[in-house]
Amino acid sequence: MIAEISVIPIGKGIDLAGHVASIVKIIDESGLEYKLHAMGTLVEGESDRVFDLIKKCHNKMLELSERVYTTVKIDERKDKKTKMLEHKVLVVEKELGKSLKK
């Protein structure tokens, strides 16, 4: 399963790097594959572990803020055992015949 998660504290001002860092620390310590990007984090792993991680991240932000807005997008396939975090980009690059900016 791949999940894209974004956990946003509401009412904590404009600069949120410290809050985001506390969530990324949890993700990093989970041992799951992940990629941080400007608008969230992609996480890959077994579905129960990913869902548990999402809950931990959301609850941690609730400790730091009175209001939290969490978004989750999930892509899960039964027919592929490949690490999809990298594979999805590679197949698009193959179609285009070139490497993309990463």
C-alpha positions in Angstrom: 0.0 0.0 0.0 1.1 3.5 -0.7 -0.5 6.4 1.3 0.0 10.1 0.9 -0.6 11.8 4.2 -0.6 15.4 5.3 -1.2 16.4 8.9 -1.8 20.1 9.4 -2.3 21.9 12.7 -5.0 24.6 12.4 -4.4 27.9 14.2 -0.7 27.6 14.7 0.5 30.4 12.4 2.2 30.4 9.0 5.5 28.6 9.8 4.8 25.0 10.5 8.2 23.3 10.0 8.5 22.4 13.7 5.1 20.7 13.8 5.8 18.9 10.5 9.2 17.8 11.8 7.6 16.1 14.8 5.4 14.1 12.5 8.2 13.2 10.1 10.2 11.9 13.1 7.4 9.4 13.8 7.3 8.4 10.1 11.1 8.0 10.0 11.2 5.9 13.2 8.4 3.6 11.8 10.8 1.8 9.5 8.5 2.2 6.6 9.7 3.5 3.2 8.7 7.1 2.8 9.3 10.3 0.8 8.8 13.7 2.1 7.7 16.3 -0.4 6.5 19.9 -0.2 2.8 19.1 0.4 2.9 15.9 2.4 4.6 12.5 2.8 4.3 9.3 0.8 4.5 6.1 2.9 4.7 2.6 1.6 4.1 -0.6 3.6 1.7 -3.3 4.7 -1.7 -1.8 5.2 -2.1 -2.4 8.9 1.3 -0.7 9.6 0.4 2.2 7.4 -2.9 2.8 9.0 -1.3 2.6 12.5 1.2 5.1 11.4 -1.4 7.5 10.2 -3.2 7.3 13.5 0.0 7.9 15.4 0.8 11.0 13.3 -2.7 12.4 13.7 -2.7 11.8 17.4 0.7 13.4 17.9 -0.4 16.5 16.1 -3.5 16.6 18.4 -1.1 16.8 21.3 0.5 19.9 19.7 -2.7 21.6 18.4 -6.3 22.0 19.4 -7.4 21.4 15.8 -5.9 19.1 13.2 -6.7 18.6 9.5 -5.4 15.3 8.1 -5.7 14.2 4.5 -5.0 10.6 3.3 -4.8 9.2 -0.2 -4.4 5.5 -0.6 -3.3 3.3 -3.5 -3.3 -0.4 -2.9 -2.8 -3.2 -5.4 -3.1 -6.9 -5.0 -1.5 -7.8 -8.3 1.9 -6.2 -7.7 4.5 -7.0 -5.2 7.0 -4.4 -6.5 8.0 -1.4 -4.3 5.5 1.0 -5.9 7.1 4.2 -4.4 9.9 4.0 -6.9 8.2 1.9 -9.6 5.4 4.3 -10.4 7.9 7.1 -11.3 10.2 4.7 -13.2 7.3 3.5 -15.5 6.3 7.1 -16.3 9.9 8.0 -17.1 10.1 4.9 -19.4 7.0 6.1 -21.2 8.5 9.6 -21.6 11.9 8.2 -22.6 13.7 10.4 -20.0 14.4 11.0 -16.4 12.2 13.5 -14.6 13.1 16.0 -11.9 13.0 14.5 -8.4 
